[in-house]
């Protein structure tokens, strides 16, 4: 599927990039992490949509790691 010469796979990548960019505008850390996590999930999907896993694997690994860091900081108890 193409719209304006851009494939559906490319739209997933653009949306992922937009979500990560949007997360950097957040002042609330919890919201920042949640928006960033959605960008990471989209990037992981984008990585799996690449023509071969060899091309997508660096994208998948990096964003899976960032996703785990975000999850860790969201669920850990706050320091008093």
C-alpha positions as CSV (number, residue, x, y, z in Angstrom):
1,X,0.0,0.0,0.0
2,X,1.4,3.4,-1.0
3,X,0.1,6.8,-0.3
4,X,2.0,9.8,-1.6
5,X,4.8,7.4,-2.7
6,X,5.4,6.3,0.9
7,X,4.8,2.6,1.8
8,X,2.9,1.4,4.9
9,X,6.2,0.2,6.4
10,X,7.7,3.7,6.0
11,X,4.7,5.2,7.7
12,X,5.3,2.9,10.7
13,X,8.9,4.2,10.8
14,X,7.8,7.8,10.5
15,X,5.2,7.4,13.2
16,X,7.7,5.7,15.5
17,X,10.1,8.6,14.9
18,X,7.4,11.2,15.7
19,X,6.5,9.4,18.9
20,X,10.1,9.4,20.1
21,X,10.4,13.1,19.1
22,X,7.2,13.9,20.9
23,X,8.4,12.2,24.1
24,X,11.3,14.7,24.3
25,X,8.8,17.6,24.6
26,X,7.2,16.1,27.7
27,X,7.8,17.7,31.1
28,X,6.1,14.9,33.1
29,X,8.5,12.0,33.2
30,X,5.8,9.3,33.5
31,X,4.1,10.6,30.3
32,X,7.5,11.0,28.6
33,X,8.3,7.3,29.3
34,X,4.9,6.1,28.1
35,X,5.1,8.1,24.8
36,X,8.7,6.9,24.3
37,X,7.6,3.3,25.0
38,X,5.0,3.6,22.2
39,X,7.7,4.9,19.9
40,X,9.9,1.9,20.9
41,X,7.1,-0.6,20.2
42,X,6.5,1.0,16.8
43,X,10.2,0.8,16.0
44,X,10.3,-2.9,17.0
45,X,7.4,-3.5,14.7
46,X,9.2,-1.5,12.0
47,X,12.3,-3.6,12.5
48,X,10.3,-6.8,12.0
49,X,8.8,-5.3,8.8
50,X,12.2,-4.8,7.2
51,X,12.9,-6.9,4.2
52,X,15.2,-9.2,6.2
53,X,15.8,-9.7,9.9
54,X,19.5,-8.9,9.3
55,X,18.5,-5.3,8.4
56,X,15.9,-4.9,11.2
57,X,17.7,-6.6,14.0
58,X,19.7,-3.5,15.1
59,X,16.5,-1.5,15.3
60,X,14.8,-4.3,17.2
61,X,17.6,-4.8,19.7
62,X,18.1,-1.1,20.5
63,X,14.5,-0.3,20.9
64,X,13.8,-3.4,22.9
65,X,16.5,-2.4,25.3
66,X,15.2,1.2,25.6
67,X,11.7,-0.3,26.1
68,X,13.0,-2.4,29.0
69,X,14.7,0.7,30.6
70,X,11.5,2.6,30.4
71,X,9.5,-0.2,31.9
72,X,12.1,-0.5,34.7
73,X,11.9,3.1,35.6
74,X,8.1,3.1,35.5
75,X,7.7,0.2,37.9
76,X,10.5,0.7,40.3
77,X,9.5,2.2,43.7
78,X,10.2,5.9,44.0
79,X,13.1,6.8,46.3
80,X,12.1,8.8,49.3
